[in-house]
C-alpha cells in the first residue's frame, strides 16, 4: 500500500490526480511525497513536484503538468531532475557499488489533460496521461530493494546528513555505556510516516501535533521550518517555546536542515527563533507585539507583583487581547513548541499576529503540563463565529493535509521507562490508606491521580489492549506496542540497569550515592560528563538542594553546571560538565544517563497532578538509563509503584474510571471539538445499529458486499 505525504504544492489539480491514481493501486508499496523533496545545489534549492520511494521500484520522480500542453523543453526538465537525484544519492557510499548506483531512478511526466496521443509510458522520457499507463510504466522497473530501502528513505528525508553525534575518543571497552551510546546514535535513521506527515503536510489555518515525550516534536518543528523556508523564502516564520534553553537547539537543527535542503544558510531575517515573553534585552512574541502595536508592555517583575508568578503571562496576554486595537500581522507562520505550558490567551495572541492564512502549528504532550490546568480544545481556545461555527476545525479529511497529527512512536525512551513514567504519572499502582481492621492492620486501595477523558487515547499514544476493555468501569491490561517502542532502545542493557529506583534514609546518603554513581559513569562506564543530567524534583528549591552534590563532585575533579544559573540561559549542556537542573530547564532536553533526585516530593500532597507530571517529565528525559533517587517513606511509596510495574512485566493493569469517578481526578483531555465528539458519537451509534442487526439476523453477512467486508477487516486489523 502506498502511504501519501501531502507537502506544499503549487500544482494542486495534478497532485490530486496522482494521489487518486495511486489510491487505486493497492498492490504497490512505498511512500509518495507531494511537493517534496527539495535538494540543495550550488544554485540553491531545487524542488521536485512529487516523488515515490518504493522497495519495488526504487526512486520515481514526477514532474507535474497542470495545463494542456507539454513544455517544449520537457526532456531537459526530466534530465535535470534525474541528474539532481542521482547526484544526491551518489553522496552515500552505501548506495554505490564501485561506480554503479544501486538504486534505479525513473523520471516521468504526469499530464492528465494533455492530448492522450502523447501518452508514452515506455519511452526514455515517459509521459503519462491516464492511470493505466502508470501501471504499464511500473512494469518496466524491476528492483529488489528490500535491503537498501530504509537507507534510501533516510537520504530522501534528509535525515542521515544532519544527525549530529558526539565524538567519543575515550571508548576502550566494547561493552561500556559509552560504546552502547555509539550504537544507539547510529540506530535511528528514518522518520516514521506520522513524523513525515507532521513535517511536510501544511494547511491554511491551524495544525496540531501531539506526541509523547521522545516522539520527536522539536525535530519535526525544526524540519518543518526548514522545508517551508525553502519553499517560501519570503515568508516570515517564528518558532516560540517556553524553555529558554531550546533556543540554541533550534538554531543548530534549523541550520542543519536548511543547509541540507538548499545548500544555503537560513535567512535569519525571515526566521525568528524567539522566546514567548521577551524584554527590551531579548526579543519575544509578546514583547515585539506590544512594541509593533503600541500596546502597554509588562515585564515579568511587574506582572508577577500584579498577578502572581504562575498567572503573570496569562494576564499580560489577556491585557494585550483586550486592548481593542487593530493588530498588525507580523508573521506568515508561527510554530509553538511545548504548547501545554502556555495559556489560551497566548495562543490567541499568536493567532492574531498571523496574516489571513492563519498558519499556526502548535505541538505538545499533555502529560508534560507542569501546572494544574489541562490543554483546552480548539473550540475553547478560538471560539466560534456569529453562526456558531468553530473558527478552528482540526478534522482530517481524505486527500488533504492532516490538521491533527498524533506521533505515537517514542524514539528516545526505552519502553519500560516510558511505561513506568505513565504508571507513575497516572498513579496506576498508587495505593492509599483507606482504614484499619479490628486487628489494627491497615487497609489500602488503589487510587488514580489522573486519567484521559477519552479512553481510546491510550491506543493513540502507542498502547495495545492485552486483556479487558478500554471502557468506563471496565478492567483493562495495556502494554506498549512493539512498533511504538523500538526494541533496540531497551535491549542494550539488562532491565535492572536500564531503570532502577533507590530509597535513602536521609539527604547525605542520597548525595553520596549520587556522586559515587556519577563518578563511576565517567571513570568506568566511559560516559562523558555531558551525557549525564541530574533533575531535582522540586523546582523551587533546586539551587540549594543540589549544592552539596556539586561541591562533592568538584572535590573529585568533576565539573558540573546548574542550568540557567552557572551556565548560559540559551544553552543547556556544556561540554565536559554534568548538568544539574530543575524540571523547567530540563524540558525539551535529553541525556543518556538521567538521575532524578528527591523524587519523594512527587509522591503525595497538594497539586498531586502537577507533581506526578514533574516525575513523568523528568523520567522521560533519558534515552538510555534512568536512576530515580529519593528519601524516606514517600520515596518508598514511589518505589513500590515502580515494583508493581516491573512485577507486571511493564504492563498497566487498572480499571478505567467512570464519568462520575473522573470528576475526582485530574482529567487529561483529548482536545476534541464538539463537532468531532458528535461525529464520533454518531458513527458509534451507526456501527452499534449495524452490529445489532447482524447479530439478530435482520441482515446477514452475505448482504454486505465483499468490498465492504474487506475494508472492515483491514480497518480492524483482522
N, C-alpha and C positions, 0 to 999 in steps of 0.2 A: 504494500500500500504506500502511496506517495503522501508524505507529510508536506503541507504547503505552509510556507512562511511568507506573509504578506508585508513586504517592505514598502517604502515610499516609492511611488512611480508617477511619471508624467504621461504614461501610456495606459490609462485605466481600462479602456474598452478591450484592447487586445490582451491585456493581462487577464481580464475576466474570462475571455475566450480560452486562453491557455489553461487557466485553472479548471474550467469546465471540461476540457478535453482530458486532462489528467484525472479528474474526478471519476471519469467513466472507465479508467484503465486500472482495475483492481489488481491485476497481476504484476504491475510494476512495483519496484521498491526504491526507496531513496527519499531525498528531500528536494523540493522545488522552492527556490528562493525567487521572490519577485522584487525587482529593484535592488538587487544585490548579486555579486559583491562589488565593492569599489576597490580598485587596485592602484596602489601608489606607483607613479612613474616619475621620470625626470621632468616631465611636463605637468606634473600634478596628478589629480585624481582621474582615473579612467573608470567610468561607470558601465556596468553590464546590465542589460534590461532584465534578464531572468537567467537562472542557472539551475540545472538539475545535477545533483551529485548522487550517483547510484552505484551499488555494488555489482550491478549487471552491465551498466553502460558507461561507467566512468564519469567524465565531466561533459555535460552537454550544455552549451551556451545558446541562448536565444536572442536574436535581435528582433524587436517587435515593430511592426509597421501599422500605424493607425489609419492611414489613408488608403486609397485605392490604386496607388502607383508605387512600384518599387523604386528606390533611389537609383540613379544612374550608376553610382559607384558601389552598388550593393556587394560586389565581390571584394572590393577594397575594405569595406566595413567588416565583412566576415574575416578577412585576412588579419586585420588589425586586432580584432577580438581574439582570434586564435593565438596570435603571437604574444599578446599580453598574458593570456592564461598560461601558455607554455613557459614563458619567462618566469612567471610566478611559481609554477610547480617545480621548475628546474632548480629553484633555490634550495630544495630539500633533498638531501642525498638519499634518504630512504625511498624516494620515488624514482630513482635513477639506477640503471644497471649499465656500467661503463658510460656510453654516450646516449643510451636509449631511455627515453621517458617511459615509465611502466604504466602510465595512466592514459587511456585514449581520450582525446579531446575532439569533440564534434561541435561545429558551429552551424546553426540553422536559422533561417529567417522565417518568422511566423507572420503571415499576411492574409488574414481571413477574408478581406473584402477586395483583394486583388483578383483580377481575372484568373479563373481556375485553370486556364490553359497554361499558365506559368507554373503550375504546381509540379514540382520535381523533387521527390524525396531521395532519389538515388544518385544525384549528380554530386560533383565535388563541392558545389556551392548550393546545398539543398534549400528549396523554398517550399513551405508548407502552407496550403490554403484551406485544408479540411482535416478533420480528426483522423480519418482512415489513413491518410498519408503520413501522419505522425507515427502510427503503428508500423507502417511499412518502413519508415526510416530506421526505427529501432531494430528491425530485423537485419540491418546491415552491420550492427555493432555486436561483437561477441567478446565479453571480458569477464573473467572470474576475478573480481577484486575484493573478495571477502577478507583477505589478509591486509590489504592496503587501504580499504575503505575508510576506516576510522582516521587514519593519518591524512587522507585527502580532505575529509571533513574538517579536521583540525586546521589544515592550511587555508581552506576556503573561509573558515570562520575567523581567520586572523588571530588565532589563539597562540599557536606554538612560538611565534617570534617574540611575543610580548610577555611570556612567562618569565618572571624575574625570581631567581633563587639565590640564596646566599652562597658565597664562595666558602667552601669548607676545606681548609688545608690541614685541619687538625685531626682528620679521621685516620686512625691507625688500626682500629678493631672492626672487623666486618659486621659484627652483631651489636655494636654500640647504638645508643639512641641517636647519635649524630649520623651514623651510617643509615639507620632506618629513615631518618628525615630526608636524606638524599633520594632514596627510593620513592618516598611519598610524594615529594615535589615533582618527580618525573611521571607520576601516575595519572594526574588529571590533565587531559589534553583537549577534551571536547566539551562543548556546551551541549546540554540536552535540548530537546525540541522546545520546551517551555521557556528556557533561557533565551534561545534564539528568537522566539516569538516576542519576548519582552524587549529584546534589543531592537529588532527590525520593524515590528508592527507599530505603526504610528497613526494616531487618529486625530481628527479635528475635534478637539474637546478634551475631556478629562480621561486619563487612563490610570488604572490602579494596578500595582504589582505587589502581591502579598507573598511572603515566603518565610520559612523557618530561618532561625539563626544558621548561618553557614550555607545558605542556598544560593549565595552569590548576588544579592541585591545590589550592593555597591558596585561590583564589577559590571553588572548588567547596565546600571545607570551610566557608568563611565563609557562603556562601549556604545550605548545609545547616543550619548552626546557626540562621540567621535563620528558615528555613522551619519547623524543628521547634520553635523557641521560640514562633513564632506559633501553631502547632498545639497546643502543650502548655506553657502558661505556668507550670505548677507543676513542670516538670522542672528538675532541677539538671544543668547541662551544663558540661563542662570541655573546653577545647581546649588541647593542650600541644604543645611543639616544642622543638627543640634550639638553634636560632639565636635568641638573645635579641632581636635587632633586629626579629623578626617580630611582637613584641607590639603595638606601636602600629599596625602594618599591619593586624593582625587587628581592633583596636579600630575603626579607620576603616571597614574593609569591613563588619564586622558592624553597626555603627551605621547605615551607609547602607542595607544590605539589610533590616534590621529595620524601619527607618522607611518604606521603600518598601512593605513588605507590611502594616504595621499603623498607619502614621501616628503611631507612638509611638517613644520611645527605648527601647533594650534595658533589661531589668531586670538590672542588673549583680550583684544579689544571687543571681540564678539562673544567670547565665552567667559562668564563670570563665575568663579568658584567662591561663593560668598556666604558668610555666616548669616543666620536668620535675623539677629538683632542688629549688631553693628554699632558704631560710635563715630565720633569725629576723628578717631585714630584708625579705625578699621571699617571698611565697607560692610554693609549689611542690607538685607532686603528691606527691613523696616526702616532703618536709618535713611537709606537712599530714597525710599518712597516719600518720607516726610520732607526731605530737602527738595526733591523734584516737584512736590505738590504744595509746598509752603504750608505744611501742617505741623503743629507743635510736636517736637520730639522729646521723649523721656528716656534718659539713660537708666541703667539698671539700679543705681543707688537711689535715685529719686523715685522710681517706680516701686522699688522694694519698700521704701518708707511709707508710700501711699497705699499699696495694695498687699504687701507681704511678698516674700520671695517666691513662693510657689505659684502665685496668681499674677505676678507682675507683668509678664509678657502677654498673657491673655488680655489683660485690661488695657495695655497700651495699644495693642492691635485693635481692640474694640473701640477705643477713642478715635483711632485713625478711621475706622469704618463709619463712625458716627459723625465725622467732620462735615459731611454733607457737601463735599466738593466734587467737581468733575475730575476724575483721576486720569492722568496721562499714561497711556500704555508705555511700558518700558521694555518689554521682552516679547519675543515670538514663542518662546518655550521656557517653562520653569519646571525643574525636577526637584522633588523634595525627598531626601533620604531621611530615614528614622521618623516618618510622619506620625508614628504613635506617640511621640514626645511633644507634639505641637497641638495647640488648641484649634478648635474650629475657626476661631477668628483669624488666626494666621493663614490657614488655608484659603479662607475667603479673601484675605488681603492679596495673596499670590494670584488668585483668580482675577481680581480687579486690575492687576498690573499687566495682564496679558492683552495682546491685540484681539481682534474679533474672532480669531480661530480658537481662542481659549485652550491652547495646548498646555495642559498641566499633567505631569506624571508624578504620582506620589507612591512611595514604597514603604512598607512597614511589616513588622512582626508584632502582632498584638501582645504576645507574651513577654516582649521586652519593654512594655509600658512600665515606667518607674514612678507612676502615681496611681491614685485610686480611680481615675476615670477610665472609661473604655472608649475605643475608637467609634466615632459616630458614623452612621450610614451616610452615603452621598446625599440622600434625600434630606437628612437632618442638617448636613453641612451647608448645602447650597439652596435648599428650599424648592419652591415651585413657582410657576408663572401665574398670571391672573386667572388662568383657566384650570389651575390645579395640576398642570403637567410638570413633573420634576424637571428642573433646569439641567440636571446632570443625570444621565442614564448610563449604567455600566453593563448593559445586557450585550452579550456576544452574539453576533449574527453571522450566519454562514457566509463564506466567501468575502468577509470583511475583516479588517484588522481587529484583533481582540481588544476590548476595552477593559477587561478584568482578567488578569493573569495570575495564576497560583503556581508558585515554584515549590514543588513538593520534595524534590531531591535535596539532600544535605551533602555537600562536598567538603565540609570542614570536620564535623564531629563524628567520631566513631558511634555506631548505632547504639551500643549500651550506654554511652554518655548521654546521648540525646533522649533516649527513653527514660533514663534516671532523672534527667532535668525536667522532663514533662511530669513524671511521677511526683517529684518534689514540688514543682511549680503548681500543680493542681491539688496536691495533697491526697493523691490516690491511696496511699497506705498510711496516712496520718491517723493516729489514734488519740482520742481524748478520754479523760476520766469522766464516767457517767454516774458513778455511785459506788457504794460499798455493800457487800453482802453481810449477812448476820455474823459471819465469822471474821468480819473485818477486812476481807480481801477486796481489792478494788475491781470494778467493772470498767472495761474500756470498749469503745466503739469507734469505728472509722468515721471520719468526718471530712468531707472535701472542703477545700478552700475556695475554689473557683471552678467554673465549667463553661464549655462552649454552649451558647444558646441554641445552636443548630448541630444536632448530633452527627450528621454525615461529614462535618468539617474534619473529624478525626481521619476519615479516609482521604479527604482532600490534601491533608498535610503528610500523607505517606504511611498511614497505618492500615492494616487489614484486620478483619474480624476473624479470630480463630474459633470462637465459640460464643453462643448467645446472640443478642441482637442490640444494635445501636438504636434503641428506642426508649422513650421515657419509662422509668420504673423497671427496666429490664437489666439483668446481669449480662455483662459482656467481657470478653477477653480480647485484647488488642496486642498486636506486635508490629514492629516496623517491617514494611515490605522490603524485600531484599534489594529490589532495584531502586528504592528510595534512600537506602543507606548502604553504599558500596562496601563490600566485604574488606577490600584492601585497607580501609580506614581503621579496621579493628584487628585484623589478623596479624599485624606486625609484632604484637607483644601478647603475653598471657593476659587474660582479662583482669586479673588482680593487679597487674602493673598498669593497665590502661586506666583504671579508675579505682580509687580507694578513699575511704573516709577514716579519720583518726580523731579520737576524743582525748583531751588532756585535762588534767585536774586543775591546772592554773596557767596563767598567762606566760610565765617564764618558760615553762616546759614546752609550750607551743612555739615560742620564739626560737629556742634552741633546736627543736626538731626541724623547724622550717629552714634555719640557716645550715644545719648539717645536711639536709636533703639537697639544698641548692648547691652547696659546695661539692657534693658527690656528683650532681648532674654535670658540673663543669669539669672537675678533676678526673672523674672516672667514666662518665657516660658520654663524654665528648660533645656535649651541648655547648653552644655559645651563650654567654650571659644574656644576649638579647633574644634568645629563644625562650626566655623564662619571664612569665608575668605573675605578679602576686597581687590579688584583688582583695581589698578589705571590704567587708560586707556593709558596714555602717558608714555611709559617705560623709556623715557629719564629723566623724572622729578620726578619719583616715590619717591625717598628718601626724598626730601624736601617737596613734596606735601602732604605726609601723616604724617609729623612730628607733626602738631598741634593736629590731632585726636589722635595720640598715646599718646601725653602728657596729653590730657584731660582724656583719659581712665586711665592712670596711677594715676591721681589725684583721680579718683573714685574707685581705688583699683582693676583695671582690667589689667592683664598683656597682652602684645602684642609682636609680633616678626615681624621683617622685613626680609622677605625671602632672604637668601644669604648674609645678612649683619650682623644682630644681632643673627642669628641662624646658624646652621650647613649647609654648602652648599650641603651636601649629604642627609639631612633630610629636609622635607618640614614642616610638622606640629610639634609643640612642645606641650606637654601635658599642659592643663590649660592655654593656651596662644592664643589669637586671632591672626590670620595670616594676615599680610599686605604684598602685593606682586605686582610686575609688571606682565604683561601678560606673559612674557617669563618664569618666575619661576612658574607661575600658571599652565602652560600647563602640561597635564598628571595627574593633581590632581583634587580632587573634595571636596566639602563640603556641609553640609546640608543647611546652610544659606550663600548665596553669595551676597555681596554688590559690585556693580560696580560703581566707583565714577569718577567724571569729564568726564562723557560719552559724553559731548559736543565735545570733541576732535575728536570723530569718525563721526561727522555729515557731514562735508564738508572739502574741502581743498586738497592740493597736496597728492598724494598717497592714494586716497579715497578707492581703493580696499583693500589695507592693513589695513586701519583704520576700515573699515567695518568688516574685518576678525578678527581684535582685539576684536571688540564688540561681534561678534559671538562666538569666543573662550571663552571670559570672561563669557558670559551668560550661556554657556553650561558647566561650572564648577559645577553648582548646581545640587543636587539630590533631592531637596525638595522645597526650597523657594528662590526667586530672587528679589533683590531690585536694581534698576538702578537709580543712582543719577547724576545730572548734573546742570550746571549753565547757565542761560541766554537764548537768542533766539535760539542758535544752539541746546541746550538741548530740547527746546520746539519742534523743528523740529523732534528730535528723539522720543519724547513722542507722537507727532501727528501720526507718523508712527505706533507706538505701538497701539494707539487707533483705527487706521484703521484695524489692525489685529484683535483686540478684537471685534470691532463692526461687523466684517465679520465672527464672530463665529470661529475665528482662522483658517480661510481658506485663501488661497493665490489666489487672482484674478489678472491676468495680461495677457498681450499679449506676446506670445513667439516671441522674435525678429527674424527678417530675417537675413540671412547671411550678408547682407550689414550693417544692424543695429548692428550686433555683432562686426563688425570691430571697433566700437567706444566704446565698452565695454571691461572690463577685462574678458577674456574668461576662464572658468574653464573646463579643458579637462577631457574627459573620459579616456584618455590614451590608445586608441585603436591603434594597429599596422595597417599599410596599408593592411596587409593580412586580419585582422579582418574586416576593413571597406569595403574592396572589397567583402568579403564573405557576409556581411550583405546586401550590395547593390545588389548583385546577387540574394540572396534569396528574397529580396523585389520585384525585377523585376519579378521573377518567380511567386510569390504569386499574384502580380497585374495581370499578364497574365492569371492565372487560374481563378481569380475572374471575370475578364473581359469576359472570355469565358462562365462562368456560367451565368452572367447577360445577355449576348447577346443570350444565347440559343445554342451556338456552342457545349457545353457539358451540360449535365443535372446532377443534384444531384444524380440521380439514377445510373449514370455511375460510381460513386465513390463507392468503397467497404465500407461496414458498418464499418469495422475495421478502415479505414482511417477517416471516419466521426466521429467515437467515439474518436479517438485520437485528431482530430481537436477541438472537443468540450471540451475535457479535457484540452488541451493546452490553449484554450481561456477562460476557466473557465465558460462555459455556459452549 
